[in-house]
Amino acid sequence: MNVRSIAVPIADGATESGVIDFNKVKIAGIYIPAGFEGTSLKFTSSPTKTGTQLPVYDDGGTEVDLVVAAERYVVPTFTDDLAALAFAKLVVEAQAGAVILTVVVKEL
């Protein structure tokens, strides 16, 4: 199983990343860099790259989010559930200062 990293920039003042192509991969973990100011990461997803991004919820009606902090590597406990994401964005609280998250993925 191949593992690779995807650089995911969050611009200064932004609340979401650009579109990330998760086709044929699943998230293994996310490196949260120094300078990251948020405490959670949420997800939006679309079946197409240019489609409308919708918030990701679990089957209990709760929006999926990760508790995070700067300078950590976070491993989601629900990675199998996220394997179905096609095109997604990471959603954060407003970020003062640009950062680059590193998403580690495993090929399916």
C-alpha positions as CSV (number, residue, x, y, z in Angstrom):
1,M,0.0,0.0,0.0
2,N,1.5,3.3,-1.1
3,V,1.5,6.3,1.2
4,R,1.9,9.9,0.1
5,S,1.4,13.4,1.3
6,I,-0.8,16.2,0.0
7,A,0.1,19.8,0.9
8,V,-3.1,21.7,1.8
9,P,-2.6,25.5,2.1
10,I,-5.0,27.6,4.2
11,A,-4.7,31.3,3.2
12,D,-4.4,34.1,5.7
13,G,-8.0,34.9,6.9
14,A,-9.4,31.9,5.1
15,T,-11.8,29.3,6.6
16,E,-11.3,26.5,4.1
17,S,-8.7,24.9,1.8
18,G,-8.9,24.5,-1.9
19,V,-10.4,21.3,-3.3
20,I,-8.5,18.1,-2.5
21,D,-8.8,15.0,-4.7
22,F,-9.4,12.0,-2.4
23,N,-10.3,9.6,-5.2
24,K,-8.7,6.2,-4.7
25,V,-7.1,7.2,-1.4
26,K,-8.1,7.4,2.3
27,I,-6.8,9.8,4.9
28,A,-4.2,8.2,7.2
29,G,-3.4,11.4,9.2
30,I,-2.9,15.1,9.2
31,Y,0.1,17.1,10.2
32,I,-0.9,20.3,11.9
33,P,1.9,22.9,11.7
34,A,3.1,25.5,14.1
35,G,1.1,28.7,13.6
36,F,-2.2,26.9,13.2
37,E,-4.7,28.7,15.4
38,G,-7.7,26.5,15.3
39,T,-9.0,23.7,17.5
40,S,-10.9,21.7,15.0
41,L,-11.0,20.6,11.4
42,K,-14.2,19.9,9.5
43,F,-14.8,18.6,6.0
44,T,-17.0,19.4,3.0
45,S,-17.3,17.2,0.0
46,S,-18.6,17.0,-3.5
47,P,-18.8,14.1,-6.0
48,T,-17.1,16.4,-8.6
49,K,-14.2,18.7,-8.5
50,T,-16.3,21.8,-9.3
51,G,-19.5,20.7,-7.6
52,T,-21.1,22.3,-4.6
53,Q,-19.3,21.4,-1.4
54,L,-21.6,20.2,1.3
55,P,-20.7,19.7,5.0
56,V,-19.9,16.1,6.0
57,Y,-22.2,14.5,8.6
58,D,-22.2,11.1,10.2
59,D,-25.3,8.9,10.2
60,G,-26.3,10.3,13.6
61,G,-26.6,13.8,12.2
62,T,-23.4,15.2,13.7
63,E,-21.0,17.2,11.6
64,V,-17.7,15.3,11.3
65,D,-14.8,17.1,12.9
66,L,-11.4,16.5,14.3
67,V,-10.0,18.0,17.5
68,V,-6.6,19.4,16.6
69,A,-3.9,21.7,17.8
70,A,-0.7,23.2,16.4
71,E,2.4,20.9,16.1
72,R,0.5,17.6,16.2
73,Y,0.0,14.7,13.9
74,V,-3.7,13.7,14.1
75,V,-5.0,10.3,13.1
76,P,-8.8,10.3,12.5
77,T,-10.5,7.3,14.2
78,F,-13.0,7.3,11.3
79,T,-10.7,7.1,8.3
80,D,-12.7,4.2,6.7
81,D,-15.7,6.5,6.7
82,L,-13.8,9.3,5.0
83,A,-12.6,6.9,2.3
84,A,-15.8,7.6,0.4
85,L,-14.9,11.3,0.0
86,A,-14.3,12.2,-3.6
87,F,-13.4,15.9,-3.7
88,A,-13.2,17.6,-0.3
89,K,-12.1,20.7,1.5
90,L,-10.8,21.1,5.0
91,V,-12.8,23.7,7.0
92,V,-11.1,25.7,9.9
93,E,-11.9,28.6,12.1
94,A,-10.5,31.9,10.6
95,Q,-6.7,31.5,10.3
96,A,-4.6,34.7,10.9
97,G,-1.6,33.9,8.8
98,A,-1.3,31.3,6.1
99,V,-0.4,27.7,7.0
100,I,0.1,24.5,5.1
101,L,-1.4,21.3,6.5
102,T,0.0,18.0,5.3
103,V,-2.6,15.3,4.7
104,V,-1.1,11.8,4.6
105,V,-3.1,9.4,2.5
106,K,-3.0,5.7,1.7
107,E,-3.8,4.5,-1.8
108,L,-6.8,2.1,-1.9
